[in-house]
Amino acid sequence: MSKAVEVMVLDDEPIVCERLQEYLEKKGMSVETFTESPKALDRLKEKTFDVIVTDIRMAGPSGIDVLVAVKNEAYPSEVILITGYGSFETFRAAEAVGAFDYINKPFKVEEVYKKVTKAASKARKH
C-alpha cells in the first residue's frame, strides 16, 4: 500500500483550512493546516509535502511568495493557489513561477480534491 498523500493547506481563514482538512483526510490524505504563512514556510524546512494548497492573499508572505520559496528551494511539492480575487494576470504570474493549478473561491472541496490528486501524482514522479 502506498504512503498517504501529504498535503499542506495554508489559508488565513481557519474555516477554509478546516473544510479542506476534513474532506481530504476522509479521502485518506494526511493534512497539516496553517493560517500564517511564516509558520508554513518554517514547516517546509522540516517536512516534505506532496502538495501545498495556499491562498494567494494573506498578511505576511503571500501565496505567490510561498510558491516562489518552494521553487527556489527545489522542494518536490506541487503548489495549488486559491484566491477570492482571481484575475487573468494573477493566473499568468502564478503559472510563470510554476504553480500546478489555480482555484477561485468559492470552490467545491471535491474540485480541490481532484486537483490535489493530480498534483500529488506529478509530485511523486519527481
Sequence and secondary structure as in RCSB ss.txt:
>XXXX:A:sequence
MSKAVEVMVLDDEPIVCERLQEYLEKKGMSVETFTESPKALDRLKEKTFDVIVTDIRMAGPSGIDVLVAVKNEAY
PSEVILITGYGSFETFRAAEAVGAFDYINKPFKVEEVYKKVTKAASKARKH
>XXXX:A:secstr
     EEEEE SSHHHHHHHHHHHHHTT EEEEESSHHHHHHHHTT   SEEEEES  SSS HHHHHHHHHHTT 
S EEEEEESS  HHHHHHHHHHT SEEEESS  HHHHHHHHHHHHHHHTT 
